[in-house]
């Protein structure tokens, strides 16, 4: 899986609130929070067949790192 870096311009008050939220809920930084939030929003709205979830190999391709595993372990 190719990983692409993006840059976001955010108002200072949103950055500060995101940093506080990330710290409170165990994210390493706001980048991890943003990635997790996007995953949640995108995949919650997308209809996915049960066959995709049954394929562990396909699921394994979507994890970026062991840190992602840790971030999602309680969900």
C-alpha positions as CSV (number, residue, x, y, z in Angstrom):
1,X,0.0,0.0,0.0
2,X,1.3,3.4,-1.0
3,X,1.3,6.0,1.8
4,X,0.9,9.7,0.8
5,X,1.6,12.6,3.1
6,X,-0.8,15.6,3.1
7,X,-0.7,19.0,4.7
8,X,-3.6,20.8,6.3
9,X,-4.0,24.4,7.2
10,X,-6.1,24.7,10.4
11,X,-7.0,27.6,12.7
12,X,-4.9,27.7,15.8
13,X,-7.9,27.1,18.1
14,X,-8.7,23.8,16.2
15,X,-5.1,22.7,16.4
16,X,-5.0,23.3,20.2
17,X,-8.3,21.5,20.7
18,X,-7.1,18.6,18.5
19,X,-3.9,18.3,20.5
20,X,-5.8,18.3,23.8
21,X,-8.2,15.6,22.4
22,X,-5.3,13.5,21.1
23,X,-3.5,13.6,24.4
24,X,-6.7,12.8,26.4
25,X,-7.6,9.8,24.2
26,X,-4.2,8.3,23.7
27,X,-3.3,9.4,20.2
28,X,0.4,10.1,19.7
29,X,-0.3,13.3,17.8
30,X,-3.0,15.1,15.8
31,X,-1.8,13.4,12.6
32,X,-2.8,10.1,14.1
33,X,-6.1,11.5,15.3
34,X,-6.8,12.9,11.8
35,X,-6.0,9.6,10.1
36,X,-8.2,7.7,12.6
37,X,-11.0,10.2,12.2
38,X,-10.9,9.9,8.4
39,X,-10.9,6.1,8.6
40,X,-13.9,6.1,10.9
41,X,-15.9,8.6,8.8
42,X,-15.1,7.0,5.4
43,X,-15.5,3.4,6.4
44,X,-18.6,4.0,8.6
45,X,-20.4,5.4,5.6
46,X,-19.2,2.9,3.0
47,X,-21.1,-0.3,2.6
48,X,-18.7,-3.2,2.8
49,X,-19.6,-6.8,2.1
50,X,-19.0,-9.5,4.7
51,X,-16.6,-11.2,2.3
52,X,-14.1,-8.4,2.6
53,X,-14.1,-8.6,6.4
54,X,-13.6,-12.4,6.2
55,X,-10.3,-12.0,4.2
56,X,-7.6,-11.4,6.8
57,X,-5.0,-10.9,4.2
58,X,-6.9,-8.0,2.7
59,X,-7.4,-6.5,6.2
60,X,-3.7,-6.8,7.0
61,X,-2.8,-4.7,3.9
62,X,-4.8,-1.8,5.3
63,X,-2.9,-1.5,8.6
64,X,-0.1,1.0,8.3
65,X,1.9,-0.1,11.4
66,X,1.9,-1.8,14.8
67,X,1.1,1.7,16.1
68,X,-2.1,1.6,14.1
69,X,-3.0,-1.8,15.7
70,X,-2.5,-0.2,19.1
71,X,-4.7,2.8,18.2
72,X,-7.5,0.5,17.1
73,X,-7.2,-2.2,19.7
74,X,-10.1,-1.0,21.9
75,X,-12.6,-0.5,19.0
